[in-house]
Amino acid sequence: MVAGADRNRQAWYRLDMENRIEIDPAVMRGKPVVRGTRVTVEQIVRECARGLAPAEVAAQYPRVTPEDVLAALAFAADYLSHETIIAAE
């Protein structure tokens, strides 16, 4: 039962991420941003890396919610999970 709940949660996060994060070549040169803003996923990740909680990051941007911050972090994690690692020779 936990596995099913985990799959449902993953599906919800993916849908939420797709609804909250957009990539538009006309906005911030195509960097992923919180939908309807110019706040990039990169900015959000950097703020969280500095130790800010999602609510604290959201408080810095009037149109960004804590849920947007979580979606940005999920987007970044998903993006990194698909990167290709090339071994050094």
N, C-alpha and C positions, 0 to 999 in steps of 0.2 A: 504494500500500500504506500509506503514511503516513496518508492521509485515512481509510482504514478503521480503522486503529489509533486515530486521533483520535476517530472516532465511537464506538468501543468504550469508550474512556476516558471520554468525555462521558456515555455511558449508565451506566457504572459509578458515576461521581460523582453523577449524578442519583439512582440507586437508593440509594447510600450516604447521600446527603443526606436522602432521604425516610425512611430507616430510623433516622437519628440525630437529626433535628430534628422537633419536633412543635409544633403550635399547638392549645392547649386553653383555652377561655374560663375554665376553673376554675383555671388555673395562670398566675400572673403577668399576670392580666387579658388573656389571649390573646396575649401577646407570644410570638414563636418562641423556644423553649428547647431545650436539649439534652435529648433524651428521657429521662424518669425523673428529671430534676433541675429546679431552679428557676434554673439558669444561663441567662441570655438570650443570644441571638445578639448583641444590642447590647453586652452586657458583654464578650463575646469580641472583637468588632471593636474596641472601645475599648482593650482590653489589647494587641492586636496593633498598633494605631495608636501606642501608647506605645513600641513597639519590642520587645515580648516575642515570642519564638519560640513556635510551637504547644506544644512540650513544656513551656516555662516557664508558659504560660497553664494548661495541663492540671494542672501541679503545684500550682496554687493551689486546685483544686477536686478533692476526692478521687474523685468519680464521673465525671470528665471525662477523656477520653483525647486524645492529640494528634490522632487521627483525627476525634474529635468537633469539635475546633477547626477542622480543615480543612473539615469538612462545614458548620460554621457560616459560615465565610468564603465557601464556595461558595453557600450559601443567600443570603447578603447580596448577593453579586455577581449572582446570578440575579434576585433581587428588584429590584435597581436597574436591571437591563437591561430591565425591563418598565415602568419609570416613564414618565410622560408629562411632557414638557417644554413649558411654556407660555411663549411669547416675550413679553417685556416690550414695552409699546407706548410 
